[in-house]
């Protein structure tokens, strides 16, 4: 399991916010790749850009959602 920090493309009002998602090791994730993620309470699909890749995180009890798919 890998974890990534992403920037949601259509959230210009929250430009400083990064969000954490998880992915299967089989996903070929690289920095700058666009992905589709479930976002918000309604899990609406949003396009995001991968800005950091992490091997592990301190989840502090938060639910970490899965990346839906890679676009690029």
PQR file of N, CA, C, O and H, with PARSE charges and radii, in Angstrom:
ATOM      1  N   UNK A   1       0.850  -1.184   0.000 -0.4000 1.5000
ATOM      2  CA  UNK A   1       0.000   0.000   0.000 -0.0000 2.0000
ATOM      3  C   UNK A   1       0.892   1.241   0.000  0.5500 1.7000
ATOM      4  O   UNK A   1       1.852   1.337   0.764 -0.5500 1.4000
ATOM      5  N   UNK A   2       0.552   2.179  -0.869 -0.4000 1.5000
ATOM      6  CA  UNK A   2       1.235   3.471  -0.915 -0.0000 2.0000
ATOM      7  C   UNK A   2       0.228   4.553  -0.560  0.5500 1.7000
ATOM      8  O   UNK A   2      -0.981   4.374  -0.702 -0.5500 1.4000
ATOM      9  H   UNK A   2      -0.228   2.101  -1.490  0.4000 1.0000
ATOM     10  N   UNK A   3       0.741   5.651  -0.107 -0.4000 1.5000
ATOM     11  CA  UNK A   3      -0.079   6.817   0.211 -0.0000 2.0000
ATOM     12  C   UNK A   3       0.415   7.994  -0.608  0.5500 1.7000
ATOM     13  O   UNK A   3       1.613   8.133  -0.854 -0.5500 1.4000
ATOM     14  H   UNK A   3       1.724   5.797   0.009  0.4000 1.0000
ATOM     15  N   UNK A   4      -0.502   8.827  -1.024 -0.4000 1.5000
ATOM     16  CA  UNK A   4      -0.121   9.995  -1.809 -0.0000 2.0000
ATOM     17  C   UNK A   4      -0.804  11.236  -1.270  0.5500 1.7000
ATOM     18  O   UNK A   4      -1.904  11.174  -0.721 -0.5500 1.4000
ATOM     19  H   UNK A   4      -1.475   8.713  -0.824  0.4000 1.0000
ATOM     20  N   UNK A   5      -0.141  12.345  -1.435 -0.4000 1.5000
ATOM     21  CA  UNK A   5      -0.725  13.654  -1.159 -0.0000 2.0000
ATOM     22  C   UNK A   5      -1.114  14.233  -2.507  0.5500 1.7000
ATOM     23  O   UNK A   5      -0.326  14.217  -3.452 -0.5500 1.4000
ATOM     24  H   UNK A   5       0.753  12.395  -1.880  0.4000 1.0000
ATOM     25  N   UNK A   6      -2.333  14.744  -2.588 -0.4000 1.5000
ATOM     26  CA  UNK A   6      -2.814  15.289  -3.846 -0.0000 2.0000
ATOM     27  C   UNK A   6      -3.362  16.700  -3.658  0.5500 1.7000
ATOM     28  O   UNK A   6      -3.756  17.102  -2.564 -0.5500 1.4000
ATOM     29  H   UNK A   6      -2.973  14.758  -1.819  0.4000 1.0000
ATOM     30  N   UNK A   7      -3.370  17.429  -4.764 -0.4000 1.5000
ATOM     31  CA  UNK A   7      -4.018  18.735  -4.855 -0.0000 2.0000
ATOM     32  C   UNK A   7      -5.247  18.555  -5.728  0.5500 1.7000
ATOM     33  O   UNK A   7      -5.137  18.059  -6.849 -0.5500 1.4000
ATOM     34  H   UNK A   7      -3.050  17.102  -5.653  0.4000 1.0000
ATOM     35  N   UNK A   8      -6.404  18.946  -5.240 -0.4000 1.5000
ATOM     36  CA  UNK A   8      -7.652  18.848  -5.999 -0.0000 2.0000
ATOM     37  C   UNK A   8      -7.677  19.998  -7.008  0.5500 1.7000
ATOM     38  O   UNK A   8      -7.607  21.163  -6.617 -0.5500 1.4000
ATOM     39  H   UNK A   8      -6.493  19.349  -4.329  0.4000 1.0000
ATOM     40  N   UNK A   9      -7.775  19.679  -8.299 -0.4000 1.5000
ATOM     41  CA  UNK A   9      -7.669  20.688  -9.357 -0.0000 2.0000
ATOM     42  C   UNK A   9      -8.687  21.812  -9.253  0.5500 1.7000
ATOM     43  O   UNK A   9      -8.333  22.970  -9.476 -0.5500 1.4000
ATOM     44  H   UNK A   9      -7.832  18.732  -8.616  0.4000 1.0000
ATOM     45  N   UNK A  10      -9.927  21.517  -8.927 -0.4000 1.5000
ATOM     46  CA  UNK A  10     -10.977  22.544  -8.916 -0.0000 2.0000
ATOM     47  C   UNK A  10     -11.198  23.176  -7.551  0.5500 1.7000
ATOM     48  O   UNK A  10     -12.299  23.642  -7.259 -0.5500 1.4000
ATOM     49  H   UNK A  10     -10.215  20.577  -8.746  0.4000 1.0000
ATOM     50  N   UNK A  11     -10.172  23.198  -6.710 -0.4000 1.5000
ATOM     51  CA  UNK A  11     -10.346  23.783  -5.376 -0.0000 2.0000
ATOM     52  C   UNK A  11      -9.413  24.977  -5.190  0.5500 1.7000
ATOM     53  O   UNK A  11      -8.636  25.024  -4.236 -0.5500 1.4000
ATOM     54  H   UNK A  11      -9.278  22.819  -6.947  0.4000 1.0000
ATOM     55  N   UNK A  12      -9.495  25.929  -6.095 -0.4000 1.5000
ATOM     56  CA  UNK A  12      -8.618  27.099  -6.061 -0.0000 2.0000
ATOM     57  C   UNK A  12      -8.775  27.880  -4.752  0.5500 1.7000
ATOM     58  O   UNK A  12      -7.828  28.530  -4.310 -0.5500 1.4000
ATOM     59  H   UNK A  12     -10.126  25.890  -6.870  0.4000 1.0000
ATOM     60  N   UNK A  13      -9.941  27.826  -4.136 -0.4000 1.5000
ATOM     61  CA  UNK A  13     -10.138  28.530  -2.871 -0.0000 2.0000
ATOM     62  C   UNK A  13      -9.371  27.846  -1.738  0.5500 1.7000
ATOM     63  O   UNK A  13      -9.136  28.457  -0.695 -0.5500 1.4000
ATOM     64  H   UNK A  13     -10.711  27.297  -4.495  0.4000 1.0000
ATOM     65  N   UNK A  14      -8.982  26.591  -1.934 -0.4000 1.5000
ATOM     66  CA  UNK A  14      -8.220  25.850  -0.926 -0.0000 2.0000
ATOM     67  C   UNK A  14      -6.855  25.468  -1.491  0.5500 1.7000
ATOM     68  O   UNK A  14      -6.404  24.335  -1.323 -0.5500 1.4000
ATOM     69  H   UNK A  14      -9.173  26.095  -2.781  0.4000 1.0000
ATOM     70  N   UNK A  15      -6.208  26.404  -2.154 -0.4000 1.5000
ATOM     71  CA  UNK A  15      -4.983  26.113  -2.889 -0.0000 2.0000
ATOM     72  C   UNK A  15      -3.872  25.546  -2.013  0.5500 1.7000
ATOM     73  O   UNK A  15      -3.012  24.822  -2.514 -0.5500 1.4000
ATOM     74  H   UNK A  15      -6.574  27.325  -2.290  0.4000 1.0000
ATOM     75  N   UNK A  16      -3.870  25.853  -0.735 -0.4000 1.5000
ATOM     76  CA  UNK A  16      -2.832  25.352   0.164 -0.0000 2.0000
ATOM     77  C   UNK A  16      -3.126  23.986   0.753  0.5500 1.7000
ATOM     78  O   UNK A  16      -2.278  23.413   1.438 -0.5500 1.4000
ATOM     79  H   UNK A  16      -4.569  26.441  -0.328  0.4000 1.0000
ATOM     80  N   UNK A  17      -4.316  23.453   0.498 -0.4000 1.5000
ATOM     81  CA  UNK A  17      -4.712  22.175   1.096 -0.0000 2.0000
ATOM     82  C   UNK A  17      -4.289  20.989   0.244  0.5500 1.7000
ATOM     83  O   UNK A  17      -4.539  20.950  -0.961 -0.5500 1.4000
ATOM     84  H   UNK A  17      -5.005  23.918  -0.058  0.4000 1.0000
ATOM     85  N   UNK A  18      -3.649  20.033   0.884 -0.4000 1.5000
ATOM     86  CA  UNK A  18      -3.324  18.763   0.250 -0.0000 2.0000
ATOM     87  C   UNK A  18      -4.114  17.674   0.963  0.5500 1.7000
ATOM     88  O   UNK A  18      -4.364  17.772   2.164 -0.5500 1.4000
ATOM     89  H   UNK A  18      -3.446  20.065   1.862  0.4000 1.0000
ATOM     90  N   UNK A  19      -4.501  16.651   0.239 -0.4000 1.5000
ATOM     91  CA  UNK A  19      -5.313  15.572   0.785 -0.0000 2.0000
ATOM     92  C   UNK A  19      -4.592  14.245   0.590  0.5500 1.7000
ATOM     93  O   UNK A  19      -3.899  14.048  -0.408 -0.5500 1.4000
ATOM     94  H   UNK A  19      -4.298  16.571  -0.736  0.4000 1.0000
ATOM     95  N   UNK A  20      -4.755  13.341   1.543 -0.4000 1.5000
ATOM     96  CA  UNK A  20      -4.084  12.046   1.508 -0.0000 2.0000
ATOM     97  C   UNK A  20      -5.037  10.974   1.022  0.5500 1.7000
ATOM     98  O   UNK A  20      -6.179  10.879   1.473 -0.5500 1.4000
ATOM     99  H   UNK A  20      -5.317  13.501   2.354  0.4000 1.0000
ATOM    100  N   UNK A  21      -4.544  10.165   0.089 -0.4000 1.5000
ATOM    101  CA  UNK A  21      -5.274   9.021  -0.436 -0.0000 2.0000
ATOM    102  C   UNK A  21      -4.345   7.823  -0.449  0.5500 1.7000
ATOM    103  O   UNK A  21      -3.126   7.970  -0.350 -0.5500 1.4000
ATOM    104  H   UNK A  21      -3.616  10.242  -0.277  0.4000 1.0000
ATOM    105  N   UNK A  22      -4.928   6.627  -0.572 -0.4000 1.5000
ATOM    106  CA  UNK A  22      -4.093   5.435  -0.650 -0.0000 2.0000
ATOM    107  C   UNK A  22      -4.297   4.765  -2.002  0.5500 1.7000
ATOM    108  O   UNK A  22      -5.312   4.950  -2.674 -0.5500 1.4000
ATOM    109  H   UNK A  22      -5.917   6.508  -0.653  0.4000 1.0000
ATOM    110  N   UNK A  23      -3.283   3.974  -2.373 -0.4000 1.5000
ATOM    111  CA  UNK A  23      -3.356   3.259  -3.644 -0.0000 2.0000
ATOM    112  C   UNK A  23      -2.713   1.894  -3.485  0.5500 1.7000
ATOM    113  O   UNK A  23      -1.897   1.666  -2.591 -0.5500 1.4000
ATOM    114  H   UNK A  23      -2.458   3.824  -1.827  0.4000 1.0000
ATOM    115  N   UNK A  24      -3.096   1.010  -4.359 -0.4000 1.5000
ATOM    116  CA  UNK A  24      -2.467  -0.297  -4.396 -0.0000 2.0000
ATOM    117  C   UNK A  24      -1.054  -0.139  -4.943  0.5500 1.7000
ATOM    118  O   UNK A  24      -0.789   0.756  -5.746 -0.5500 1.4000
ATOM    119  H   UNK A  24      -3.759   1.195  -5.085  0.4000 1.0000
ATOM    120  N   UNK A  25      -0.153  -1.007  -4.507 -0.4000 1.5000
ATOM    121  CA  UNK A  25       1.225  -0.952  -4.995 -0.0000 2.0000
ATOM    122  C   UNK A  25       1.302  -1.138  -6.503  0.5500 1.7000
ATOM    123  O   UNK A  25       2.250  -0.677  -7.139 -0.5500 1.4000
ATOM    124  H   UNK A  25      -0.368  -1.734  -3.855  0.4000 1.0000
ATOM    125  N   UNK A  26       0.318  -1.806  -7.074 -0.4000 1.5000
ATOM    126  CA  UNK A  26       0.336  -2.069  -8.511 -0.0000 2.0000
ATOM    127  C   UNK A  26       0.059  -0.817  -9.352  0.5500 1.7000
ATOM    128  O   UNK A  26       0.343  -0.805 -10.550 -0.5500 1.4000
ATOM    129  H   UNK A  26      -0.452  -2.180  -6.558  0.4000 1.0000
ATOM    130  N   UNK A  27      -0.491   0.233  -8.737 -0.4000 1.5000
ATOM    131  CA  UNK A  27      -0.722   1.484  -9.471 -0.0000 2.0000
ATOM    132  C   UNK A  27       0.626   2.145  -9.725  0.5500 1.7000
ATOM    133  O   UNK A  27       1.441   2.276  -8.812 -0.5500 1.4000
ATOM    134  H   UNK A  27      -0.722   0.223  -7.764  0.4000 1.0000
ATOM    135  N   UNK A  28       0.855   2.557 -10.953 -0.4000 1.5000
ATOM    136  CA  UNK A  28       2.112   3.184 -11.326 -0.0000 2.0000
ATOM    137  C   UNK A  28       2.018   4.691 -11.113  0.5500 1.7000
ATOM    138  O   UNK A  28       1.883   5.453 -12.070 -0.5500 1.4000
ATOM    139  H   UNK A  28       0.193   2.451 -11.695  0.4000 1.0000
ATOM    140  N   UNK A  29       2.089   5.110  -9.864 -0.4000 1.5000
ATOM    141  CA  UNK A  29       1.945   6.525  -9.531 -0.0000 2.0000
ATOM    142  C   UNK A  29       3.289   7.236  -9.570  0.5500 1.7000
ATOM    143  O   UNK A  29       4.304   6.716  -9.107 -0.5500 1.4000
ATOM    144  H   UNK A  29       2.199   4.491  -9.086  0.4000 1.0000
ATOM    145  N   UNK A  30       3.266   8.434 -10.132 -0.4000 1.5000
ATOM    146  CA  UNK A  30       4.450   9.292 -10.190 -0.0000 2.0000
ATOM    147  C   UNK A  30       4.007  10.713  -9.854  0.5500 1.7000
ATOM    148  O   UNK A  30       2.826  11.045  -9.954 -0.5500 1.4000
ATOM    149  H   UNK A  30       2.441   8.856 -10.508  0.4000 1.0000
ATOM    150  N   UNK A  31       4.942  11.528  -9.464 -0.4000 1.5000
ATOM    151  CA  UNK A  31       4.629  12.929  -9.178 -0.0000 2.0000
ATOM    152  C   UNK A  31       4.095  13.595 -10.443  0.5500 1.7000
ATOM    153  O   UNK A  31       4.606  13.370 -11.540 -0.5500 1.4000
ATOM    154  H   UNK A  31       5.902  11.259  -9.383  0.4000 1.0000
ATOM    155  N   UNK A  32       3.071  14.408 -10.275 -0.4000 1.5000
ATOM    156  CA  UNK A  32       2.491  15.139 -11.386 -0.0000 2.0000
ATOM    157  C   UNK A  32       1.408  14.403 -12.147  0.5500 1.7000
ATOM    158  O   UNK A  32       0.763  14.987 -13.017 -0.5500 1.4000
ATOM    159  H   UNK A  32       2.656  14.590  -9.384  0.4000 1.0000
ATOM    160  N   UNK A  33       1.192  13.132 -11.839 -0.4000 1.5000
ATOM    161  CA  UNK A  33       0.157  12.349 -12.513 -0.0000 2.0000
ATOM    162  C   UNK A  33      -1.215  12.777 -12.010  0.5500 1.7000
ATOM    163  O   UNK A  33      -1.401  13.037 -10.821 -0.5500 1.4000
ATOM    164  H   UNK A  33       1.716  12.657 -11.132  0.4000 1.0000
ATOM    165  N   UNK A  34      -2.173  12.848 -12.930 -0.4000 1.5000
ATOM    166  CA  UNK A  34      -3.543  13.175 -12.546 -0.0000 2.0000
ATOM    167  C   UNK A  34      -4.289  11.891 -12.220  0.5500 1.7000
ATOM    168  O   UNK A  34      -4.137  10.876 -12.899 -0.5500 1.4000
ATOM    169  H   UNK A  34      -2.022  12.637 -13.896  0.4000 1.0000
ATOM    170  N   UNK A  35      -5.094  11.954 -11.173 -0.4000 1.5000
ATOM    171  CA  UNK A  35      -5.871  10.807 -10.717 -0.0000 2.0000
ATOM    172  C   UNK A  35      -7.295  11.249 -10.425  0.5500 1.7000
ATOM    173  O   UNK A  35      -7.566  12.438 -10.256 -0.5500 1.4000
ATOM    174  H   UNK A  35      -5.218  12.779 -10.621  0.4000 1.0000
ATOM    175  N   UNK A  36      -8.198  10.285 -10.368 -0.4000 1.5000
ATOM    176  CA  UNK A  36      -9.578  10.554  -9.947 -0.0000 2.0000
ATOM    177  C   UNK A  36      -9.712  10.046  -8.522  0.5500 1.7000
ATOM    178  O   UNK A  36      -9.340   8.914  -8.213 -0.5500 1.4000
ATOM    179  H   UNK A  36      -7.978   9.320 -10.506  0.4000 1.0000
ATOM    180  N   UNK A  37     -10.253  10.906  -7.652 -0.4000 1.5000
ATOM    181  CA  UNK A  37     -10.402  10.550  -6.242 -0.0000 2.0000
ATOM    182  C   UNK A  37     -11.828  10.853  -5.776  0.5500 1.7000
ATOM    183  O   UNK A  37     -12.483  11.743  -6.318 -0.5500 1.4000
ATOM    184  H   UNK A  37     -10.555  11.826  -7.903  0.4000 1.0000
ATOM    185  N   UNK A  38     -12.312  10.109  -4.764 -0.4000 1.5000
ATOM    186  CA  UNK A  38     -13.595  10.454  -4.145 -0.0000 2.0000
ATOM    187  C   UNK A  38     -13.349  11.599  -3.167  0.5500 1.7000
ATOM    188  O   UNK A  38     -12.461  11.507  -2.319 -0.5500 1.4000
ATOM    189  H   UNK A  38     -11.780   9.385  -4.323  0.4000 1.0000
ATOM    190  N   UNK A  39     -14.121  12.671  -3.276 -0.4000 1.5000
ATOM    191  CA  UNK A  39     -13.841  13.857  -2.478 -0.0000 2.0000
ATOM    192  C   UNK A  39     -15.085  14.321  -1.745  0.5500 1.7000
ATOM    193  O   UNK A  39     -16.181  14.345  -2.305 -0.5500 1.4000
ATOM    194  H   UNK A  39     -14.842  12.746  -3.965  0.4000 1.0000
ATOM    195  N   UNK A  40     -14.905  14.685  -0.500 -0.4000 1.5000
ATOM    196  CA  UNK A  40     -15.995  15.236   0.299 -0.0000 2.0000
ATOM    197  C   UNK A  40     -16.906  14.159   0.853  0.5500 1.7000
ATOM    198  O   UNK A  40     -16.703  12.966   0.629 -0.5500 1.4000
ATOM    199  H   UNK A  40     -14.015  14.666  -0.044  0.4000 1.0000
ATOM    200  N   UNK A  41     -17.914  14.608   1.581 -0.4000 1.5000
ATOM    201  CA  UNK A  41     -18.848  13.680   2.219 -0.0000 2.0000
ATOM    202  C   UNK A  41     -19.654  12.887   1.204  0.5500 1.7000
ATOM    203  O   UNK A  41     -20.043  11.750   1.474 -0.5500 1.4000
ATOM    204  H   UNK A  41     -18.079  15.577   1.763  0.4000 1.0000
ATOM    205  N   UNK A  42     -19.909  13.467   0.047 -0.4000 1.5000
ATOM    206  CA  UNK A  42     -20.678  12.777  -0.983 -0.0000 2.0000
ATOM    207  C   UNK A  42     -19.830  11.908  -1.892  0.5500 1.7000
ATOM    208  O   UNK A  42     -20.349  11.262  -2.802 -0.5500 1.4000
ATOM    209  H   UNK A  42     -19.594  14.390  -0.173  0.4000 1.0000
ATOM    210  N   UNK A  43     -18.527  11.890  -1.648 -0.4000 1.5000
ATOM    211  CA  UNK A  43     -17.592  11.110  -2.459 -0.0000 2.0000
ATOM    212  C   UNK A  43     -17.705  11.411  -3.956  0.5500 1.7000
ATOM    213  O   UNK A  43     -17.578  10.521  -4.796 -0.5500 1.4000
ATOM    214  H   UNK A  43     -18.106  12.415  -0.909  0.4000 1.0000
ATOM    215  N   UNK A  44     -17.948  12.699  -4.269 -0.4000 1.5000
ATOM    216  CA  UNK A  44     -18.011  13.056  -5.685 -0.0000 2.0000
ATOM    217  C   UNK A  44     -16.625  12.884  -6.315  0.5500 1.7000
ATOM    218  O   UNK A  44     -15.607  13.123  -5.665 -0.5500 1.4000
ATOM    219  H   UNK A  44     -18.052  13.423  -3.586  0.4000 1.0000
ATOM    220  N   UNK A  45     -16.597  12.479  -7.556 -0.4000 1.5000
ATOM    221  CA  UNK A  45     -15.328  12.226  -8.229 -0.0000 2.0000
ATOM    222  C   UNK A  45     -14.689  13.553  -8.644  0.5500 1.7000
ATOM    223  O   UNK A  45     -15.312  14.378  -9.313 -0.5500 1.4000
ATOM    224  H   UNK A  45     -17.424  12.286  -8.084  0.4000 1.0000
ATOM    225  N   UNK A  46     -13.452  13.735  -8.237 -0.4000 1.5000
ATOM    226  CA  UNK A  46     -12.690  14.943  -8.563 -0.0000 2.0000
ATOM    227  C   UNK A  46     -11.364  14.541  -9.176  0.5500 1.7000
ATOM    228  O   UNK A  46     -10.838  13.465  -8.895 -0.5500 1.4000
ATOM    229  H   UNK A  46     -12.947  13.065  -7.693  0.4000 1.0000
ATOM    230  N   UNK A  47     -10.828  15.413 -10.015 -0.4000 1.5000
ATOM    231  CA  UNK A  47      -9.498  15.198 -10.582 -0.0000 2.0000
ATOM    232  C   UNK A  47      -8.489  15.859  -9.666  0.5500 1.7000
ATOM    233  O   UNK A  47      -8.674  16.995  -9.230 -0.5500 1.4000
ATOM    234  H   UNK A  47     -11.256  16.288 -10.244  0.4000 1.0000
ATOM    235  N   UNK A  48      -7.411  15.129  -9.377 -0.4000 1.5000
ATOM    236  CA  UNK A  48      -6.375  15.634  -8.477 -0.0000 2.0000
ATOM    237  C   UNK A  48      -5.009  15.349  -9.087  0.5500 1.7000
ATOM    238  O   UNK A  48      -4.867  14.492  -9.959 -0.5500 1.4000
ATOM    239  H   UNK A  48      -7.260  14.206  -9.731  0.4000 1.0000
ATOM    240  N   UNK A  49      -4.004  16.085  -8.610 -0.4000 1.5000
ATOM    241  CA  UNK A  49      -2.631  15.916  -9.073 -0.0000 2.0000
ATOM    242  C   UNK A  49      -1.787  15.397  -7.912  0.5500 1.7000
ATOM    243  O   UNK A  49      -1.824  15.951  -6.814 -0.5500 1.4000
ATOM    244  H   UNK A  49      -4.119  16.781  -7.901  0.4000 1.0000
ATOM    245  N   UNK A  50      -1.026  14.329  -8.160 -0.4000 1.5000
ATOM    246  CA  UNK A  50      -0.150  13.754  -7.136 -0.0000 2.0000
ATOM    247  C   UNK A  50       1.041  14.678  -6.924  0.5500 1.7000
ATOM    248  O   UNK A  50       1.774  14.979  -7.866 -0.5500 1.4000
ATOM    249  H   UNK A  50      -0.996  13.879  -9.053  0.4000 1.0000
ATOM    250  N   UNK A  51       1.235  15.129  -5.681 -0.4000 1.5000
ATOM    251  CA  UNK A  51       2.349  16.020  -5.364 -0.0000 2.0000
ATOM    252  C   UNK A  51       3.369  15.398  -4.415  0.5500 1.7000
ATOM    253  O   UNK A  51       4.455  15.949  -4.232 -0.5500 1.4000
ATOM    254  H   UNK A  51       0.639  14.884  -4.916  0.4000 1.0000
ATOM    255  N   UNK A  52       3.038  14.258  -3.809 -0.4000 1.5000
ATOM    256  CA  UNK A  52       3.978  13.566  -2.920 -0.0000 2.0000
ATOM    257  C   UNK A  52       3.556  12.110  -2.808  0.5500 1.7000
ATOM    258  O   UNK A  52       2.367  11.792  -2.809 -0.5500 1.4000
ATOM    259  H   UNK A  52       2.156  13.810  -3.958  0.4000 1.0000
ATOM    260  N   UNK A  53       4.554  11.224  -2.712 -0.4000 1.5000
ATOM    261  CA  UNK A  53       4.297   9.792  -2.553 -0.0000 2.0000
ATOM    262  C   UNK A  53       4.960   9.341  -1.266  0.5500 1.7000
ATOM    263  O   UNK A  53       6.143   9.601  -1.043 -0.5500 1.4000
ATOM    264  H   UNK A  53       5.520  11.482  -2.711  0.4000 1.0000
ATOM    265  N   UNK A  54       4.188   8.657  -0.410 -0.4000 1.5000
ATOM    266  CA  UNK A  54       4.673   8.235   0.902 -0.0000 2.0000
ATOM    267  C   UNK A  54       4.524   6.727   1.048  0.5500 1.7000
ATOM    268  O   UNK A  54       3.581   6.142   0.515 -0.5500 1.4000
ATOM    269  H   UNK A  54       3.228   8.446  -0.590  0.4000 1.0000
ATOM    270  N   UNK A  55       5.437   6.101   1.756 -0.4000 1.5000
ATOM    271  CA  UNK A  55       5.341   4.664   2.002 -0.0000 2.0000
ATOM    272  C   UNK A  55       4.426   4.360   3.188  0.5500 1.7000
ATOM    273  O   UNK A  55       3.756   3.327   3.215 -0.5500 1.4000
ATOM    274  H   UNK A  55       6.204   6.577   2.188  0.4000 1.0000
ATOM    275  N   UNK A  56       4.402   5.254   4.155 -0.4000 1.5000
ATOM    276  CA  UNK A  56       3.532   5.074   5.318 -0.0000 2.0000
ATOM    277  C   UNK A  56       3.180   6.429   5.888  0.5500 1.7000
ATOM    278  O   UNK A  56       3.853   7.424   5.620 -0.5500 1.4000
ATOM    279  H   UNK A  56       4.946   6.093   4.133  0.4000 1.0000
ATOM    280  N   UNK A  57       2.118   6.460   6.680 -0.4000 1.5000
ATOM    281  CA  UNK A  57       1.669   7.696   7.310 -0.0000 2.0000
ATOM    282  C   UNK A  57       1.163   7.398   8.708  0.5500 1.7000
ATOM    283  O   UNK A  57       0.923   6.247   9.072 -0.5500 1.4000
ATOM    284  H   UNK A  57       1.571   5.651   6.898  0.4000 1.0000
ATOM    285  N   UNK A  58       1.007   8.451   9.474 -0.4000 1.5000
ATOM    286  CA  UNK A  58       0.338   8.363  10.769 -0.0000 2.0000
ATOM    287  C   UNK A  58      -1.110   8.761  10.503  0.5500 1.7000
ATOM    288  O   UNK A  58      -1.417   9.948  10.382 -0.5500 1.4000
ATOM    289  H   UNK A  58       1.202   9.386   9.178  0.4000 1.0000
ATOM    290  N   UNK A  59      -2.006   7.769  10.411 -0.4000 1.5000
ATOM    291  CA  UNK A  59      -3.380   8.062   9.986 -0.0000 2.0000
ATOM    292  C   UNK A  59      -4.243   8.673  11.088  0.5500 1.7000
ATOM    293  O   UNK A  59      -5.310   9.213  10.795 -0.5500 1.4000
ATOM    294  H   UNK A  59      -1.758   6.806  10.509  0.4000 1.0000
ATOM    295  N   UNK A  60      -3.815   8.602  12.334 -0.4000 1.5000
ATOM    296  CA  UNK A  60      -4.538   9.225  13.456 -0.0000 2.0000
ATOM    297  C   UNK A  60      -6.026   8.906  13.471  0.5500 1.7000
ATOM    298  O   UNK A  60      -6.830   9.707  13.948 -0.5500 1.4000
ATOM    299  H   UNK A  60      -2.949   8.164  12.572  0.4000 1.0000
ATOM    300  N   UNK A  61      -6.395   7.742  12.951 -0.4000 1.5000
ATOM    301  CA  UNK A  61      -7.783   7.328  12.997 -0.0000 2.0000
ATOM    302  C   UNK A  61      -8.657   7.864  11.884  0.5500 1.7000
ATOM    303  O   UNK A  61      -9.856   7.587  11.865 -0.5500 1.4000
ATOM    304  H   UNK A  61      -5.743   7.092  12.562  0.4000 1.0000
ATOM    305  N   UNK A  62      -8.093   8.629  10.948 -0.4000 1.5000
ATOM    306  CA  UNK A  62      -8.878   9.144   9.834 -0.0000 2.0000
ATOM    307  C   UNK A  62      -9.134   8.041   8.819  0.5500 1.7000
ATOM    308  O   UNK A  62      -8.304   7.153   8.628 -0.5500 1.4000
ATOM    309  H   UNK A  62      -7.119   8.855  10.963  0.4000 1.0000
ATOM    310  N   UNK A  63     -10.277   8.106   8.177 -0.4000 1.5000
ATOM    311  CA  UNK A  63     -10.540   7.202   7.063 -0.0000 2.0000
ATOM    312  C   UNK A  63      -9.777   7.734   5.852  0.5500 1.7000
ATOM    313  O   UNK A  63      -9.947   8.891   5.468 -0.5500 1.4000
ATOM    314  H   UNK A  63     -10.952   8.828   8.332  0.4000 1.0000
ATOM    315  N   UNK A  64      -8.950   6.905   5.260 -0.4000 1.5000
ATOM    316  CA  UNK A  64      -8.196   7.310   4.082 -0.0000 2.0000
ATOM    317  C   UNK A  64      -8.798   6.581   2.891  0.5500 1.7000
ATOM    318  O   UNK A  64      -8.805   5.351   2.836 -0.5500 1.4000
ATOM    319  H   UNK A  64      -8.812   5.965   5.572  0.4000 1.0000
ATOM    320  N   UNK A  65      -9.299   7.353   1.944 -0.4000 1.5000
ATOM    321  CA  UNK A  65      -9.993   6.789   0.785 -0.0000 2.0000
ATOM    322  C   UNK A  65      -8.986   6.343  -0.274  0.5500 1.7000
ATOM    323  O   UNK A  65      -7.843   6.798  -0.302 -0.5500 1.4000
ATOM    324  H   UNK A  65      -9.293   8.352   1.988  0.4000 1.0000
ATOM    325  N   UNK A  66      -9.444   5.440  -1.145 -0.4000 1.5000
ATOM    326  CA  UNK A  66      -8.630   4.921  -2.239 -0.0000 2.0000
ATOM    327  C   UNK A  66      -8.719   5.800  -3.473  0.5500 1.7000
ATOM    328  O   UNK A  66      -9.761   6.395  -3.748 -0.5500 1.4000
ATOM    329  H   UNK A  66     -10.373   5.071  -1.122  0.4000 1.0000
ATOM    330  N   UNK A  67      -7.635   5.878  -4.208 -0.4000 1.5000
ATOM    331  CA  UNK A  67      -7.659   6.499  -5.528 -0.0000 2.0000
ATOM    332  C   UNK A  67      -8.541   5.622  -6.416  0.5500 1.7000
ATOM    333  O   UNK A  67      -8.465   4.395  -6.353 -0.5500 1.4000
ATOM    334  H   UNK A  67      -6.789   5.395  -3.985  0.4000 1.0000
ATOM    335  N   UNK A  68      -9.366   6.247  -7.232 -0.4000 1.5000
ATOM    336  CA  UNK A  68     -10.269   5.502  -8.105 -0.0000 2.0000
ATOM    337  C   UNK A  68      -9.541   5.036  -9.368  0.5500 1.7000
ATOM    338  O   UNK A  68      -9.612   3.863  -9.735 -0.5500 1.4000
ATOM    339  H   UNK A  68      -9.428   7.244  -7.282  0.4000 1.0000
ATOM    340  N   UNK A  69      -8.845   5.960 -10.028 -0.4000 1.5000
ATOM    341  CA  UNK A  69      -8.125   5.598 -11.239 -0.0000 2.0000
ATOM    342  C   UNK A  69      -7.053   6.631 -11.577  0.5500 1.7000
ATOM    343  O   UNK A  69      -7.075   7.763 -11.093 -0.5500 1.4000
ATOM    344  H   UNK A  69      -8.788   6.913  -9.730  0.4000 1.0000
ATOM    345  N   UNK A  70      -6.128   6.210 -12.413 -0.4000 1.5000
ATOM    346  CA  UNK A  70      -5.093   7.107 -12.926 -0.0000 2.0000
ATOM    347  C   UNK A  70      -5.564   7.616 -14.285  0.5500 1.7000
ATOM    348  O   UNK A  70      -6.028   6.833 -15.114 -0.5500 1.4000
ATOM    349  H   UNK A  70      -6.111   5.291 -12.806  0.4000 1.0000
ATOM    350  N   UNK A  71      -5.447   8.919 -14.517 -0.4000 1.5000
ATOM    351  CA  UNK A  71      -5.842   9.510 -15.800 -0.0000 2.0000
ATOM    352  C   UNK A  71      -4.657   9.532 -16.765  0.5500 1.7000
ATOM    353  O   UNK A  71      -4.773   9.102 -17.913 -0.5500 1.4000
ATOM    354  H   UNK A  71      -5.070   9.555 -13.844  0.4000 1.0000
ATOM    355  N   UNK A  72      -3.530  10.029 -16.295 -0.4000 1.5000
ATOM    356  CA  UNK A  72      -2.337  10.157 -17.167 -0.0000 2.0000
ATOM    357  C   UNK A  72      -1.545   8.874 -17.201  0.5500 1.7000
ATOM    358  O   UNK A  72      -0.519   8.800 -17.878 -0.5500 1.4000
ATOM    359  H   UNK A  72      -3.435  10.378 -15.363  0.4000 1.0000
TER
END
